[in-house]
């Protein structure tokens, strides 16, 4: 599927926003009194960060290829 530059930029913006929220969630959960209780949520958030970071990298690569 071919995406427009605007679609890619909007997707990147949305993913960046989600990444920020996930990072804040991890900080909050790790800062709780008993962070071990939230281990599964922390692990899930970290895995999502990895996946979204990969997605942002791929979007960025696609955008850079279009400008060259």
C-alpha positions as a Markdown table, in Angstrom:
| # | Residue | x | y | z |
|---|---|---|---|---|
| 1 | Unk | 0.0 | 0.0 | 0.0 |
| 2 | Unk | 1.2 | 3.5 | -0.9 |
| 3 | Unk | 0.8 | 6.2 | 1.8 |
| 4 | Unk | 1.0 | 9.9 | 1.1 |
| 5 | Unk | 3.7 | 12.0 | 2.9 |
| 6 | Unk | 0.9 | 13.6 | 4.9 |
| 7 | Unk | -0.3 | 10.2 | 6.1 |
| 8 | Unk | 3.2 | 9.2 | 7.1 |
| 9 | Unk | 3.8 | 12.4 | 9.0 |
| 10 | Unk | 0.5 | 12.1 | 10.9 |
| 11 | Unk | 1.2 | 8.5 | 11.7 |
| 12 | Unk | 4.6 | 9.4 | 13.0 |
| 13 | Unk | 3.2 | 12.2 | 15.1 |
| 14 | Unk | 0.6 | 9.9 | 16.6 |
| 15 | Unk | 3.2 | 7.2 | 17.4 |
| 16 | Unk | 5.5 | 9.8 | 18.9 |
| 17 | Unk | 2.7 | 10.9 | 21.2 |
| 18 | Unk | 2.0 | 7.3 | 22.2 |
| 19 | Unk | 5.7 | 6.7 | 22.9 |
| 20 | Unk | 5.7 | 9.7 | 25.2 |
| 21 | Unk | 2.7 | 8.5 | 27.1 |
| 22 | Unk | 4.1 | 5.0 | 27.4 |
| 23 | Unk | 7.4 | 6.3 | 28.8 |
| 24 | Unk | 5.4 | 8.3 | 31.4 |
| 25 | Unk | 3.4 | 5.2 | 32.3 |
| 26 | Unk | 6.6 | 3.2 | 32.9 |
| 27 | Unk | 8.0 | 6.0 | 35.1 |
| 28 | Unk | 4.7 | 6.0 | 37.1 |
| 29 | Unk | 4.5 | 2.3 | 37.5 |
| 30 | Unk | 8.2 | 1.9 | 38.4 |
| 31 | Unk | 7.8 | 4.7 | 40.9 |
| 32 | Unk | 5.0 | 3.0 | 42.8 |
| 33 | Unk | 5.6 | 1.5 | 46.3 |
| 34 | Unk | 5.7 | -2.1 | 45.0 |
| 35 | Unk | 6.7 | -2.0 | 41.3 |
| 36 | Unk | 7.1 | -5.8 | 41.2 |
| 37 | Unk | 3.3 | -5.9 | 41.4 |
| 38 | Unk | 3.1 | -4.1 | 38.0 |
| 39 | Unk | 5.8 | -6.1 | 36.3 |
| 40 | Unk | 3.6 | -7.4 | 33.5 |
| 41 | Unk | 2.3 | -3.9 | 32.7 |
| 42 | Unk | 5.8 | -2.5 | 32.7 |
| 43 | Unk | 7.0 | -5.3 | 30.4 |
| 44 | Unk | 4.1 | -4.7 | 28.1 |
| 45 | Unk | 4.8 | -1.0 | 27.9 |
| 46 | Unk | 8.5 | -1.6 | 27.2 |
| 47 | Unk | 7.7 | -4.0 | 24.4 |
| 48 | Unk | 5.2 | -1.5 | 22.9 |
| 49 | Unk | 7.9 | 1.2 | 23.1 |
| 50 | Unk | 10.3 | -1.1 | 21.1 |
| 51 | Unk | 7.6 | -1.8 | 18.5 |
| 52 | Unk | 6.6 | 1.8 | 18.1 |
| 53 | Unk | 10.2 | 2.9 | 17.9 |
| 54 | Unk | 10.7 | 0.4 | 15.1 |
| 55 | Unk | 7.6 | 1.8 | 13.3 |
| 56 | Unk | 8.9 | 5.4 | 13.7 |
| 57 | Unk | 12.2 | 4.4 | 12.2 |
| 58 | Unk | 10.6 | 2.7 | 9.2 |
| 59 | Unk | 8.4 | 5.8 | 8.6 |
| 60 | Unk | 11.4 | 8.1 | 8.9 |
| 61 | Unk | 13.3 | 5.9 | 6.4 |
| 62 | Unk | 10.4 | 6.0 | 4.0 |
| 63 | Unk | 10.2 | 9.8 | 4.3 |
| 64 | Unk | 13.9 | 10.2 | 3.7 |
| 65 | Unk | 13.8 | 8.0 | 0.6 |
| 66 | Unk | 11.2 | 10.2 | -0.8 |
| 67 | Unk | 13.3 | 13.3 | -0.5 |
| 68 | Unk | 16.4 | 11.8 | -2.2 |
